[in-house]
Amino acid sequence: MVESETPSSSEDTTNNENGGRLERDGNPKKHRMPSKLYIGYYYDGIGIQFTPFAEKSILMTEVTGMESGDYFSASLSEDNCYYLYTGILHGSYMISCVTEDGSVYSGIFNAD
């Protein structure tokens, strides 16, 4: 497994207008350091490009419009370049990716 570089403390890790990071959902019963692994994403105006932390990963991906109720899902891999076609997005979206080992990475994306 190849880890992404850890961002410096001054690097912005929020989900901005074009992309951001999906952080791993933690188990509230376990107390441990947050994972340095994350899944990056970038919205290009017609779809979302995901950047998994491990080569040859498969991501079960869901994007749900919080106001609109729009829903997109796909199994993403190297075969489809980790790209999910969504068309033009407006508003807030919950993004969730499940990796092969069952870990869930999620975040909220604001498209304007």
N, CA, C and O atoms as CSV, one atom per row, in Angstrom:
chain,resi,resn,atom,element,x,y,z
A,1,MET,N,N,0.844,-1.168,0.000
A,1,MET,CA,C,0.000,0.000,0.000
A,1,MET,C,C,0.888,1.229,0.000
A,1,MET,O,O,1.847,1.301,0.769
A,2,VAL,N,N,0.583,2.199,-0.854
A,2,VAL,CA,C,1.361,3.417,-0.960
A,2,VAL,C,C,0.576,4.542,-0.304
A,2,VAL,O,O,-0.577,4.789,-0.656
A,3,GLU,N,N,1.201,5.222,0.650
A,3,GLU,CA,C,0.526,6.308,1.351
A,3,GLU,C,C,0.737,7.616,0.615
A,3,GLU,O,O,1.780,7.828,-0.004
A,4,SER,N,N,-0.253,8.491,0.684
A,4,SER,CA,C,-0.108,9.846,0.168
A,4,SER,C,C,0.801,10.619,1.092
A,4,SER,O,O,0.960,10.272,2.263
A,5,GLU,N,N,1.393,11.661,0.565
A,5,GLU,CA,C,2.198,12.507,1.419
A,5,GLU,C,C,1.303,13.184,2.437
A,5,GLU,O,O,0.170,13.555,2.130
A,6,THR,N,N,1.802,13.342,3.628
A,6,THR,CA,C,1.061,14.019,4.675
A,6,THR,C,C,1.143,15.518,4.431
A,6,THR,O,O,2.241,16.042,4.245
A,7,PRO,N,N,0.008,16.228,4.427
A,7,PRO,CA,C,0.063,17.670,4.195
A,7,PRO,C,C,0.723,18.375,5.358
A,7,PRO,O,O,0.626,17.935,6.504
A,8,SER,N,N,1.399,19.483,5.054
A,8,SER,CA,C,1.986,20.261,6.135
A,8,SER,C,C,0.875,20.959,6.901
A,8,SER,O,O,-0.246,21.086,6.410
A,9,SER,N,N,1.189,21.405,8.090
A,9,SER,CA,C,0.163,22.013,8.921
A,9,SER,C,C,-0.390,23.285,8.304
A,9,SER,O,O,-1.499,23.696,8.643
A,10,SER,N,N,0.362,23.926,7.398
A,10,SER,CA,C,-0.122,25.148,6.776
A,10,SER,C,C,-0.933,24.873,5.512
A,10,SER,O,O,-1.553,25.794,4.979
A,11,GLU,N,N,-0.949,23.646,5.023
A,11,GLU,CA,C,-1.688,23.320,3.811
A,11,GLU,C,C,-3.181,23.252,4.098
A,11,GLU,O,O,-3.601,22.697,5.113
A,12,ASP,N,N,-3.984,23.822,3.195
A,12,ASP,CA,C,-5.433,23.836,3.354
A,12,ASP,C,C,-5.986,22.457,3.030
A,12,ASP,O,O,-5.781,21.952,1.926
A,13,THR,N,N,-6.681,21.844,3.975
A,13,THR,CA,C,-7.242,20.507,3.762
A,13,THR,C,C,-8.758,20.532,3.756
A,13,THR,O,O,-9.391,19.484,3.883
A,14,THR,N,N,-9.357,21.716,3.609
A,14,THR,CA,C,-10.812,21.797,3.563
A,14,THR,C,C,-11.307,21.460,2.171
A,14,THR,O,O,-10.541,21.489,1.208
A,15,ASN,N,N,-12.581,21.142,2.066
A,15,ASN,CA,C,-13.190,20.827,0.790
A,15,ASN,C,C,-13.606,22.125,0.125
A,15,ASN,O,O,-14.673,22.665,0.419
A,16,ASN,N,N,-12.761,22.632,-0.778
A,16,ASN,CA,C,-13.023,23.917,-1.403
A,16,ASN,C,C,-13.970,23.776,-2.581
A,16,ASN,O,O,-14.610,22.737,-2.744
A,17,GLU,N,N,-14.065,24.812,-3.404
A,17,GLU,CA,C,-15.045,24.816,-4.483
A,17,GLU,C,C,-14.763,23.797,-5.577
A,17,GLU,O,O,-15.690,23.421,-6.295
A,18,ASN,N,N,-13.529,23.334,-5.740
A,18,ASN,CA,C,-13.233,22.387,-6.813
A,18,ASN,C,C,-12.766,21.020,-6.334
A,18,ASN,O,O,-12.710,20.085,-7.132
A,19,GLY,N,N,-12.439,20.881,-5.095
A,19,GLY,CA,C,-11.951,19.592,-4.629
A,19,GLY,C,C,-11.603,19.609,-3.167
A,19,GLY,O,O,-11.868,20.574,-2.450
A,20,GLY,N,N,-11.005,18.522,-2.741
A,20,GLY,CA,C,-10.630,18.411,-1.340
A,20,GLY,C,C,-10.209,17.004,-0.995
A,20,GLY,O,O,-9.669,16.277,-1.828
A,21,ARG,N,N,-10.463,16.630,0.242
A,21,ARG,CA,C,-10.052,15.325,0.765
A,21,ARG,C,C,-11.225,14.633,1.425
A,21,ARG,O,O,-12.060,15.269,2.068
A,22,LEU,N,N,-11.278,13.343,1.259
A,22,LEU,CA,C,-12.231,12.516,1.991
A,22,LEU,C,C,-11.456,11.866,3.119
A,22,LEU,O,O,-10.527,11.096,2.874
A,23,GLU,N,N,-11.824,12.165,4.332
A,23,GLU,CA,C,-11.147,11.622,5.509
A,23,GLU,C,C,-11.801,10.309,5.922
A,23,GLU,O,O,-12.991,10.096,5.690
A,24,ARG,N,N,-11.023,9.447,6.524
A,24,ARG,CA,C,-11.532,8.157,6.978
A,24,ARG,C,C,-12.469,8.349,8.150
A,24,ARG,O,O,-12.156,9.068,9.099
A,25,ASP,N,N,-13.627,7.699,8.080
A,25,ASP,CA,C,-14.574,7.727,9.187
A,25,ASP,C,C,-14.017,6.867,10.308
A,25,ASP,O,O,-13.658,5.708,10.097
A,26,GLY,N,N,-13.949,7.439,11.495
A,26,GLY,CA,C,-13.386,6.713,12.622
A,26,GLY,C,C,-14.416,5.908,13.375
A,26,GLY,O,O,-15.618,6.145,13.251
A,27,ASN,N,N,-13.944,4.958,14.154
A,27,ASN,CA,C,-14.797,4.178,15.036
A,27,ASN,C,C,-14.841,4.926,16.371
A,27,ASN,O,O,-13.816,5.014,17.047
A,28,PRO,N,N,-16.000,5.468,16.772
A,28,PRO,CA,C,-16.056,6.273,17.994
A,28,PRO,C,C,-15.699,5.483,19.255
A,28,PRO,O,O,-15.425,6.089,20.290
A,29,LYS,N,N,-15.696,4.157,19.198
A,29,LYS,CA,C,-15.371,3.353,20.376
A,29,LYS,C,C,-13.869,3.167,20.553
A,29,LYS,O,O,-13.402,2.791,21.628
A,30,LYS,N,N,-13.106,3.437,19.472
A,30,LYS,CA,C,-11.658,3.291,19.542
A,30,LYS,C,C,-11.014,4.665,19.618
A,30,LYS,O,O,-11.377,5.571,18.868
A,31,HIS,N,N,-10.059,4.816,20.524
A,31,HIS,CA,C,-9.330,6.067,20.665
A,31,HIS,C,C,-7.937,5.850,20.107
A,31,HIS,O,O,-7.124,5.122,20.676
A,32,ARG,N,N,-7.674,6.510,18.957
A,32,ARG,CA,C,-6.353,6.400,18.367
A,32,ARG,C,C,-6.107,7.617,17.485
A,32,ARG,O,O,-7.013,8.414,17.238
A,33,MET,N,N,-4.880,7.748,17.018
A,33,MET,CA,C,-4.495,8.857,16.152
A,33,MET,C,C,-5.289,8.797,14.857
A,33,MET,O,O,-5.561,7.707,14.354
A,34,PRO,N,N,-5.665,9.939,14.310
A,34,PRO,CA,C,-6.321,9.935,13.003
A,34,PRO,C,C,-5.384,9.385,11.936
A,34,PRO,O,O,-4.168,9.555,12.020
A,35,SER,N,N,-5.948,8.734,10.944
A,35,SER,CA,C,-5.158,8.163,9.864
A,35,SER,C,C,-4.583,9.264,8.990
A,35,SER,O,O,-5.213,10.303,8.790
A,36,LYS,N,N,-3.378,9.032,8.467
A,36,LYS,CA,C,-2.772,9.965,7.530
A,36,LYS,C,C,-3.236,9.666,6.104
A,36,LYS,O,O,-2.895,10.400,5.176
A,37,LEU,N,N,-3.996,8.613,5.927
A,37,LEU,CA,C,-4.495,8.253,4.612
A,37,LEU,C,C,-5.777,9.015,4.311
A,37,LEU,O,O,-6.617,9.216,5.188
A,38,TYR,N,N,-5.913,9.427,3.081
A,38,TYR,CA,C,-7.127,10.095,2.639
A,38,TYR,C,C,-7.286,9.852,1.142
A,38,TYR,O,O,-6.353,9.423,0.463
A,39,ILE,N,N,-8.478,10.134,0.648
A,39,ILE,CA,C,-8.746,10.033,-0.779
A,39,ILE,C,C,-8.991,11.450,-1.280
A,39,ILE,O,O,-9.893,12.140,-0.805
A,40,GLY,N,N,-8.189,11.873,-2.233
A,40,GLY,CA,C,-8.360,13.200,-2.803
A,40,GLY,C,C,-9.408,13.167,-3.910
A,40,GLY,O,O,-9.654,12.124,-4.516
A,41,TYR,N,N,-10.018,14.313,-4.165
A,41,TYR,CA,C,-10.953,14.406,-5.284
A,41,TYR,C,C,-10.907,15.798,-5.880
A,41,TYR,O,O,-10.544,16.766,-5.212
A,42,TYR,N,N,-11.283,15.886,-7.158
A,42,TYR,CA,C,-11.326,17.160,-7.853
A,42,TYR,C,C,-12.519,17.162,-8.804
A,42,TYR,O,O,-12.668,16.252,-9.619
A,43,TYR,N,N,-13.362,18.177,-8.702
A,43,TYR,CA,C,-14.526,18.330,-9.572
A,43,TYR,C,C,-14.142,19.243,-10.728
A,43,TYR,O,O,-13.708,20.374,-10.508
A,44,ASP,N,N,-14.300,18.758,-11.962
A,44,ASP,CA,C,-13.881,19.526,-13.135
A,44,ASP,C,C,-15.028,20.200,-13.880
A,44,ASP,O,O,-14.821,20.735,-14.969
A,45,GLY,N,N,-16.218,20.185,-13.320
A,45,GLY,CA,C,-17.364,20.821,-13.944
A,45,GLY,C,C,-18.328,19.841,-14.587
A,45,GLY,O,O,-19.487,20.180,-14.825
A,46,ILE,N,N,-17.860,18.617,-14.874
A,46,ILE,CA,C,-18.747,17.581,-15.437
A,46,ILE,C,C,-18.597,16.238,-14.736
A,46,ILE,O,O,-19.344,15.303,-15.022
A,47,GLY,N,N,-17.651,16.134,-13.831
A,47,GLY,CA,C,-17.431,14.885,-13.108
A,47,GLY,C,C,-16.404,15.069,-12.016
A,47,GLY,O,O,-15.809,16.136,-11.865
A,48,ILE,N,N,-16.208,14.000,-11.253
A,48,ILE,CA,C,-15.277,14.039,-10.123
A,48,ILE,C,C,-14.174,13.019,-10.347
A,48,ILE,O,O,-14.437,11.840,-10.581
A,49,GLN,N,N,-12.936,13.490,-10.274
A,49,GLN,CA,C,-11.743,12.660,-10.385
A,49,GLN,C,C,-11.267,12.333,-8.970
A,49,GLN,O,O,-10.984,13.241,-8.189
A,50,PHE,N,N,-11.178,11.050,-8.636
A,50,PHE,CA,C,-10.717,10.625,-7.313
A,50,PHE,C,C,-9.269,10.174,-7.395
A,50,PHE,O,O,-8.831,9.646,-8.417
A,51,THR,N,N,-8.529,10.384,-6.314
A,51,THR,CA,C,-7.137,9.966,-6.229
A,51,THR,C,C,-6.987,9.083,-4.999
A,51,THR,O,O,-6.807,9.590,-3.891
A,52,PRO,N,N,-7.059,7.754,-5.182
A,52,PRO,CA,C,-6.906,6.862,-4.022
A,52,PRO,C,C,-5.458,6.842,-3.540
A,52,PRO,O,O,-4.542,7.189,-4.286
A,53,PHE,N,N,-5.263,6.435,-2.288
A,53,PHE,CA,C,-3.921,6.397,-1.707
A,53,PHE,C,C,-3.164,5.128,-2.066
A,53,PHE,O,O,-1.956,5.056,-1.844
A,54,ALA,N,N,-3.839,4.132,-2.611
A,54,ALA,CA,C,-3.175,2.880,-2.983
A,54,ALA,C,C,-3.397,2.607,-4.465
A,54,ALA,O,O,-4.491,2.808,-4.993
A,55,GLU,N,N,-2.342,2.147,-5.124
A,55,GLU,CA,C,-2.463,1.788,-6.538
A,55,GLU,C,C,-3.357,0.569,-6.679
A,55,GLU,O,O,-3.408,-0.286,-5.794
A,56,LYS,N,N,-4.058,0.498,-7.794
A,56,LYS,CA,C,-4.913,-0.632,-8.142
A,56,LYS,C,C,-6.022,-0.872,-7.120
A,56,LYS,O,O,-6.421,-2.011,-6.877
A,57,SER,N,N,-6.508,0.202,-6.531
A,57,SER,CA,C,-7.621,0.114,-5.591
A,57,SER,C,C,-8.938,0.068,-6.343
A,57,SER,O,O,-9.019,0.467,-7.505
A,58,ILE,N,N,-9.962,-0.420,-5.672
A,58,ILE,CA,C,-11.326,-0.326,-6.166
A,58,ILE,C,C,-12.098,0.464,-5.118
A,58,ILE,O,O,-12.069,0.143,-3.930
A,59,LEU,N,N,-12.789,1.502,-5.578
A,59,LEU,CA,C,-13.559,2.358,-4.680
A,59,LEU,C,C,-15.036,2.256,-5.025
A,59,LEU,O,O,-15.427,2.512,-6.164
A,60,MET,N,N,-15.856,1.888,-4.055
A,60,MET,CA,C,-17.303,1.950,-4.214
A,60,MET,C,C,-17.690,3.361,-3.805
A,60,MET,O,O,-17.587,3.722,-2.633
A,61,THR,N,N,-18.132,4.157,-4.761
A,61,THR,CA,C,-18.305,5.588,-4.559
A,61,THR,C,C,-19.764,6.002,-4.662
A,61,THR,O,O,-20.490,5.534,-5.539
A,62,GLU,N,N,-20.194,6.890,-3.756
A,62,GLU,CA,C,-21.536,7.461,-3.785
A,62,GLU,C,C,-21.441,8.967,-3.597
A,62,GLU,O,O,-20.690,9.449,-2.750
A,63,VAL,N,N,-22.207,9.706,-4.393
A,63,VAL,CA,C,-22.304,11.155,-4.282
A,63,VAL,C,C,-23.788,11.481,-4.185
A,63,VAL,O,O,-24.561,11.139,-5.081
A,64,THR,N,N,-24.189,12.140,-3.101
A,64,THR,CA,C,-25.601,12.427,-2.862
A,64,THR,C,C,-25.808,13.915,-2.619
A,64,THR,O,O,-25.164,14.505,-1.752
A,65,GLY,N,N,-26.712,14.519,-3.389
A,65,GLY,CA,C,-27.042,15.931,-3.212
A,65,GLY,C,C,-27.835,16.121,-1.933
A,65,GLY,O,O,-28.874,15.489,-1.743
A,66,MET,N,N,-27.354,16.983,-1.060
A,66,MET,CA,C,-27.999,17.179,0.232
A,66,MET,C,C,-29.305,17.960,0.105
A,66,MET,O,O,-30.242,17.717,0.865
A,67,GLU,N,N,-29.381,18.888,-0.836
A,67,GLU,CA,C,-30.618,19.631,-1.069
A,67,GLU,C,C,-31.414,19.020,-2.225
A,67,GLU,O,O,-32.636,18.885,-2.147
A,68,SER,N,N,-30.712,18.657,-3.288
A,68,SER,CA,C,-31.375,18.213,-4.519
A,68,SER,C,C,-31.805,16.755,-4.490
A,68,SER,O,O,-32.752,16.372,-5.177
A,69,GLY,N,N,-31.115,15.939,-3.699
A,69,GLY,CA,C,-31.397,14.508,-3.697
A,69,GLY,C,C,-30.785,13.772,-4.866
A,69,GLY,O,O,-30.992,12.567,-5.011
A,70,ASP,N,N,-30.020,14.483,-5.723
A,70,ASP,CA,C,-29.317,13.811,-6.824
A,70,ASP,C,C,-28.433,12.717,-6.254
A,70,ASP,O,O,-27.872,12.859,-5.168
A,71,TYR,N,N,-28.312,11.621,-6.999
A,71,TYR,CA,C,-27.539,10.487,-6.503
A,71,TYR,C,C,-26.733,9.890,-7.653
A,71,TYR,O,O,-27.268,9.620,-8.729
A,72,PHE,N,N,-25.441,9.690,-7.409
A,72,PHE,CA,C,-24.538,9.068,-8.371
A,72,PHE,C,C,-23.751,8.003,-7.627
A,72,PHE,O,O,-23.328,8.224,-6.492
A,73,SER,N,N,-23.549,6.856,-8.249
A,73,SER,CA,C,-22.721,5.831,-7.620
A,73,SER,C,C,-22.023,5.022,-8.701
A,73,SER,O,O,-22.513,4.890,-9.823
A,74,ALA,N,N,-20.867,4.486,-8.335
A,74,ALA,CA,C,-20.111,3.662,-9.275
A,74,ALA,C,C,-18.999,2.945,-8.530
A,74,ALA,O,O,-18.560,3.371,-7.462
A,75,SER,N,N,-18.560,1.850,-9.119
A,75,SER,CA,C,-17.361,1.170,-8.677
A,75,SER,C,C,-16.229,1.729,-9.522
A,75,SER,O,O,-16.200,1.522,-10.736
A,76,LEU,N,N,-15.292,2.438,-8.890
A,76,LEU,CA,C,-14.223,3.098,-9.618
A,76,LEU,C,C,-12.914,2.340,-9.460
A,76,LEU,O,O,-12.607,1.801,-8.396
A,77,SER,N,N,-12.147,2.313,-10.553
A,77,SER,CA,C,-10.848,1.631,-10.555
A,77,SER,C,C,-9.949,2.281,-11.592
A,77,SER,O,O,-10.317,3.283,-12.206
A,78,GLU,N,N,-8.764,1.704,-11.785
A,78,GLU,CA,C,-7.870,2.191,-12.829
A,78,GLU,C,C,-8.529,2.101,-14.204
A,78,GLU,O,O,-8.248,2.917,-15.082
A,79,ASP,N,N,-9.401,1.114,-14.394
A,79,ASP,CA,C,-10.055,0.909,-15.694
A,79,ASP,C,C,-10.856,2.130,-16.132
A,79,ASP,O,O,-10.904,2.431,-17.325
A,80,ASN,N,N,-11.479,2.832,-15.206
A,80,ASN,CA,C,-12.236,4.036,-15.556
A,80,ASN,C,C,-11.547,5.291,-15.009
A,80,ASN,O,O,-12.175,6.340,-14.862
A,81,CYS,N,N,-10.270,5.172,-14.714
A,81,CYS,CA,C,-9.417,6.285,-14.260
A,81,CYS,C,C,-9.954,6.973,-13.003
A,81,CYS,O,O,-9.702,8.158,-12.785
A,82,TYR,N,N,-10.698,6.223,-12.172
A,82,TYR,CA,C,-11.259,6.760,-10.935
A,82,TYR,C,C,-12.093,8.014,-11.198
A,82,TYR,O,O,-12.072,8.956,-10.406
A,83,TYR,N,N,-12.819,8.023,-12.302
A,83,TYR,CA,C,-13.608,9.194,-12.705
A,83,TYR,C,C,-15.090,8.864,-12.666
A,83,TYR,O,O,-15.525,7.858,-13.227
A,84,LEU,N,N,-15.866,9.716,-12.002
A,84,LEU,CA,C,-17.314,9.563,-11.909
A,84,LEU,C,C,-17.960,10.731,-12.636
A,84,LEU,O,O,-17.833,11.877,-12.204
A,85,TYR,N,N,-18.654,10.451,-13.740
A,85,TYR,CA,C,-19.365,11.490,-14.476
A,85,TYR,C,C,-20.629,11.868,-13.706
A,85,TYR,O,O,-21.442,11.009,-13.365
A,86,THR,N,N,-20.783,13.179,-13.436
A,86,THR,CA,C,-21.943,13.668,-12.692
A,86,THR,C,C,-22.734,14.717,-13.447
A,86,THR,O,O,-23.889,14.976,-13.108
A,87,GLY,N,N,-22.148,15.318,-14.449
A,87,GLY,CA,C,-22.755,16.493,-15.061
A,87,GLY,C,C,-22.501,17.684,-14.158
A,87,GLY,O,O,-21.690,17.613,-13.235
A,88,ILE,N,N,-23.192,18.773,-14.425
A,88,ILE,CA,C,-23.002,20.003,-13.654
A,88,ILE,C,C,-23.669,19.853,-12.283
A,88,ILE,O,O,-24.827,19.447,-12.182
A,89,LEU,N,N,-22.918,20.188,-11.238
A,89,LEU,CA,C,-23.421,20.083,-9.865
A,89,LEU,C,C,-23.627,21.473,-9.264
A,89,LEU,O,O,-22.850,22.392,-9.522
A,90,HIS,N,N,-24.678,21.615,-8.462
A,90,HIS,CA,C,-24.946,22.851,-7.723
A,90,HIS,C,C,-25.383,22.475,-6.315
A,90,HIS,O,O,-26.229,21.600,-6.131
A,91,GLY,N,N,-24.805,23.141,-5.324
A,91,GLY,CA,C,-25.189,22.887,-3.943
A,91,GLY,C,C,-24.192,22.020,-3.204
A,91,GLY,O,O,-23.041,21.887,-3.621
A,92,SER,N,N,-24.634,21.430,-2.105
A,92,SER,CA,C,-23.785,20.596,-1.249
A,92,SER,C,C,-24.030,19.118,-1.532
A,92,SER,O,O,-25.161,18.696,-1.773
A,93,TYR,N,N,-22.952,18.343,-1.499
A,93,TYR,CA,C,-23.014,16.912,-1.786
A,93,TYR,C,C,-22.219,16.138,-0.751
A,93,TYR,O,O,-21.115,16.534,-0.379
A,94,MET,N,N,-22.780,15.043,-0.292
A,94,MET,CA,C,-22.062,14.122,0.575
A,94,MET,C,C,-21.371,13.120,-0.339
A,94,MET,O,O,-22.015,12.487,-1.176
A,95,ILE,N,N,-20.055,12.976,-0.176
A,95,ILE,CA,C,-19.280,12.026,-0.963
A,95,ILE,C,C,-18.797,10.941,-0.020
A,95,ILE,O,O,-18.281,11.226,1.061
A,96,SER,N,N,-18.966,9.690,-0.437
A,96,SER,CA,C,-18.537,8.552,0.372
A,96,SER,C,C,-17.853,7.530,-0.524
A,96,SER,O,O,-18.366,7.186,-1.589
A,97,CYS,N,N,-16.697,7.047,-0.091
A,97,CYS,CA,C,-15.971,5.998,-0.804
A,97,CYS,C,C,-15.672,4.864,0.172
A,97,CYS,O,O,-15.212,5.100,1.289
A,98,VAL,N,N,-15.934,3.641,-0.255
A,98,VAL,CA,C,-15.603,2.465,0.535
A,98,VAL,C,C,-14.495,1.723,-0.194
A,98,VAL,O,O,-14.628,1.398,-1.374
A,99,THR,N,N,-13.397,1.455,0.514
A,99,THR,CA,C,-12.262,0.762,-0.088
A,99,THR,C,C,-12.467,-0.746,-0.008
A,99,THR,O,O,-13.415,-1.227,0.613
A,100,GLU,N,N,-11.567,-1.476,-0.644
A,100,GLU,CA,C,-11.663,-2.939,-0.670
A,100,GLU,C,C,-11.631,-3.567,0.720
A,100,GLU,O,O,-12.220,-4.626,0.934
A,101,ASP,N,N,-10.944,-2.916,1.670
A,101,ASP,CA,C,-10.876,-3.479,3.024
A,101,ASP,C,C,-12.060,-3.061,3.897
A,101,ASP,O,O,-12.111,-3.403,5.079
A,102,GLY,N,N,-13.020,-2.315,3.316
A,102,GLY,CA,C,-14.212,-1.919,4.048
A,102,GLY,C,C,-14.114,-0.581,4.761
A,102,GLY,O,O,-15.063,-0.168,5.428
A,103,SER,N,N,-12.984,0.105,4.633
A,103,SER,CA,C,-12.841,1.423,5.257
A,103,SER,C,C,-13.689,2.436,4.501
A,103,SER,O,O,-13.772,2.402,3.273
A,104,VAL,N,N,-14.317,3.340,5.251
A,104,VAL,CA,C,-15.177,4.370,4.660
A,104,VAL,C,C,-14.488,5.724,4.768
A,104,VAL,O,O,-14.026,6.119,5.838
A,105,TYR,N,N,-14.429,6.425,3.644
A,105,TYR,CA,C,-13.878,7.774,3.577
A,105,TYR,C,C,-14.993,8.690,3.110
A,105,TYR,O,O,-15.667,8.382,2.127
A,106,SER,N,N,-15.205,9.810,3.791
A,106,SER,CA,C,-16.327,10.659,3.412
A,106,SER,C,C,-16.011,12.126,3.665
A,106,SER,O,O,-15.069,12.478,4.375
A,107,GLY,N,N,-16.841,12.964,3.051
A,107,GLY,CA,C,-16.720,14.395,3.220
A,107,GLY,C,C,-17.859,15.086,2.513
A,107,GLY,O,O,-18.650,14.460,1.807
A,108,ILE,N,N,-17.931,16.392,2.713
A,108,ILE,CA,C,-18.974,17.201,2.076
A,108,ILE,C,C,-18.304,18.138,1.083
A,108,ILE,O,O,-17.319,18.805,1.397
A,109,PHE,N,N,-18.863,18.171,-0.121
A,109,PHE,CA,C,-18.353,19.008,-1.205
A,109,PHE,C,C,-19.398,20.058,-1.545
A,109,PHE,O,O,-20.573,19.737,-1.726
A,110,ASN,N,N,-18.971,21.315,-1.633
A,110,ASN,CA,C,-19.867,22.413,-1.998
A,110,ASN,C,C,-19.568,22.861,-3.414
A,110,ASN,O,O,-18.508,23.433,-3.668
A,111,ALA,N,N,-20.475,22.613,-4.337
A,111,ALA,CA,C,-20.315,23.016,-5.733
A,111,ALA,C,C,-21.148,24.255,-5.984
A,111,ALA,O,O,-22.340,24.281,-5.679
A,112,ASP,N,N,-20.529,25.276,-6.535
A,112,ASP,CA,C,-21.254,26.514,-6.836
A,112,ASP,C,C,-21.050,26.913,-8.274
A,112,ASP,O,O,-21.583,27.932,-8.713
